[in-house]
Amino acid sequence: MYPSRFRYEAPRSLAEAISLLHEGGGEAKVLAGGQSLVPLMKLRFATPELLVDINNIGGLDYHREDADGTLRIGALCRHADLERSALLPGGKQPTMAAAAPLIADPIVRNRGTLVGSLCHADPQGDWASVMVALGGSVVAQGPAAGGPSRWRTSSPGRSRTCWTPTRSPSRPWSRRTGAPRGAAT
Ligand SMILES: Cc1cc2nc3c(=O)[nH]c(=O)nc-3n(C[C@H](O)[C@H](O)[C@H](O)COP(=O)(O)OP(=O)(O)OC[C@H]3O[C@@H](n4cnc5c(N)ncnc54)[C@H](O)[C@@H]3O)c2cc1C
């Protein structure tokens, strides 16, 4: 089956992407790795009128550790980046290091993103469970964005998140130990 017709935009800045999502309202969707969204579109379970492809936006593919041990992960950090990461093994993030290679297969891991997995909010998704276990938080950006919100409260149910087109997550983060404090945006 083919997807229904949609408008495709590939902005080069986060501000442009947020503006497009605002313009599209409830009919706009972010395209990250496409590993969950595209299959749903092909089956017409998802029929967005506007796709905002964030893959041309520079600087979202990072993952890094802050001085206080906070691990920050950008919206375009792929599963494979985490699988190969030198930051996760060695006892620093053993849960994440264990989860990354278990996700699907190398093709999916090369495209799919941790943030996309959280936004998709499939209860079977591995990263959502990891974020709950580690007390991770998500930082959203947009006109209505606030500070980091705990992942546990960001997904009120199956395939649902509290984010809106004007408040898209740009990165989740998890602390090595203890409860999350704040995160710069
Ligand atoms: C064959 C196959 C096997 C799989 N097996 C597993 C598995 O074993 N374990 C597992 O956990 N997952 C599995 N997945 C899912 C995979 O991990 C996906 O990569 C992931 O669920 C979604 O990430 P993505 O970047 O591809 O998101 P996309 O498909 O691009 O997007 C998914 C959803 O999130 C939204 N979204 C994405 N990024 C953002 C953002 N920054 N802001 C706002 N909204 C956003 C999109 O609009 C869409 O609604 C599998 C997928 C396939 C195709």
The ligand as a Tripos MOL2 file, in Angstrom:
@<TRIPOS>MOLECULE
LIG
   53    58     1     0     0
SMALL
NO_CHARGES

@<TRIPOS>ATOM
      1 C1         11.7370   -4.0110   11.7120 C.3       1 LIG1
      2 C2         11.7500   -3.1230   12.9360 C.ar      1 LIG1
      3 C3         12.1040   -3.6610   14.1490 C.ar      1 LIG1
      4 C4         12.1240   -2.8670   15.2940 C.ar      1 LIG1
      5 N1         12.4860   -3.4170   16.4800 N.ar      1 LIG1
      6 C5         12.5800   -2.6470   17.5900 C.ar      1 LIG1
      7 C6         13.0500   -3.1840   18.8210 C.ar      1 LIG1
      8 O1         13.4180   -4.3620   18.9350 O.2       1 LIG1
      9 N2         13.0800   -2.3440   19.9000 N.ar      1 LIG1
     10 C7         12.7100   -1.0020   19.8210 C.ar      1 LIG1
     11 O2         12.7640   -0.3030   20.8220 O.2       1 LIG1
     12 N3         12.3000   -0.4770   18.6550 N.ar      1 LIG1
     13 C8         12.2280   -1.2450   17.5490 C.ar      1 LIG1
     14 N4         11.8200   -0.6920   16.3490 N.ar      1 LIG1
     15 C9         11.4670    0.7480   16.2980 C.3       1 LIG1
     16 C10        12.7390    1.5660   16.0610 C.3       1 LIG1
     17 O3         13.4830    1.5880   17.2740 O.3       1 LIG1
     18 C11        12.4550    3.0140   15.6540 C.3       1 LIG1
     19 O4         13.6870    3.5400   15.2200 O.3       1 LIG1
     20 C12        11.9610    3.9480   16.7100 C.3       1 LIG1
     21 O5         10.7890    3.4370   17.3330 O.3       1 LIG1
     22 C13        11.5490    5.3010   16.1510 C.3       1 LIG1
     23 O6         12.6650    6.0820   15.8830 O.3       1 LIG1
     24 P1         12.7820    6.8670   14.5110 P.3       1 LIG1
     25 O7         13.8910    7.8300   14.6520 O.co2     1 LIG1
     26 O8         12.8580    5.8900   13.4020 O.co2     1 LIG1
     27 O9         11.4000    7.7090   14.5040 O.3       1 LIG1
     28 P2         10.3810    8.0400   13.3280 P.3       1 LIG1
     29 O10         9.8430    6.7750   12.7480 O.co2     1 LIG1
     30 O11        10.9490    9.0340   12.3990 O.co2     1 LIG1
     31 O12         9.2490    8.7580   14.2040 O.3       1 LIG1
     32 C14         8.4690    8.0250   15.1310 C.3       1 LIG1
     33 C15         7.4620    8.9720   15.7750 C.3       1 LIG1
     34 O13         8.1320    9.8970   16.6240 O.3       1 LIG1
     35 C16         7.9180   11.2530   16.1720 C.3       1 LIG1
     36 N5          9.2070   11.9460   16.3440 N.ar      1 LIG1
     37 C17        10.4370   11.4940   16.0270 C.ar      1 LIG1
     38 N6         11.3760   12.3790   16.4110 N.ar      1 LIG1
     39 C18        10.7080   13.4250   16.9740 C.ar      1 LIG1
     40 C19        11.1180   14.6460   17.5660 C.ar      1 LIG1
     41 N7         12.4200   14.9930   17.6740 N.pl3     1 LIG1
     42 N8         10.1650   15.4910   18.0240 N.ar      1 LIG1
     43 C20         8.8290   15.1550   17.9370 C.ar      1 LIG1
     44 N9          8.3870   14.0130   17.4070 N.ar      1 LIG1
     45 C21         9.3150   13.1480   16.9260 C.ar      1 LIG1
     46 C22         7.4750   11.1120   14.7180 C.3       1 LIG1
     47 O14         6.6830   12.2120   14.3110 O.3       1 LIG1
     48 C23         6.6900    9.8040   14.7680 C.3       1 LIG1
     49 O15         5.3910   10.0450   15.2750 O.3       1 LIG1
     50 C24        11.7780   -1.4650   15.2030 C.ar      1 LIG1
     51 C25        11.4470   -0.9290   13.9550 C.ar      1 LIG1
     52 C26        11.4290   -1.7420   12.8280 C.ar      1 LIG1
     53 C27        11.0810   -1.1300   11.4860 C.3       1 LIG1
@<TRIPOS>BOND
     1     1     2 1
     2     2     3 ar
     3     2    52 ar
     4     3     4 ar
     5     4     5 ar
     6     4    50 ar
     7     5     6 ar
     8     6     7 ar
     9     6    13 1
    10     7     8 2
    11     7     9 ar
    12     9    10 ar
    13    10    11 2
    14    10    12 ar
    15    12    13 ar
    16    13    14 ar
    17    14    15 1
    18    14    50 ar
    19    15    16 1
    20    16    17 1
    21    16    18 1
    22    18    19 1
    23    18    20 1
    24    20    21 1
    25    20    22 1
    26    22    23 1
    27    23    24 1
    28    24    25 2
    29    24    26 1
    30    24    27 1
    31    27    28 1
    32    28    29 2
    33    28    30 1
    34    28    31 1
    35    31    32 1
    36    32    33 1
    37    33    34 1
    38    33    48 1
    39    34    35 1
    40    35    36 1
    41    35    46 1
    42    36    37 ar
    43    36    45 ar
    44    37    38 ar
    45    38    39 ar
    46    39    40 ar
    47    39    45 ar
    48    40    41 1
    49    40    42 ar
    50    42    43 ar
    51    43    44 ar
    52    44    45 ar
    53    46    47 1
    54    46    48 1
    55    48    49 1
    56    50    51 ar
    57    51    52 ar
    58    52    53 1
@<TRIPOS>SUBSTRUCTURE
     1 LIG1         1 GROUP 0 **** ****
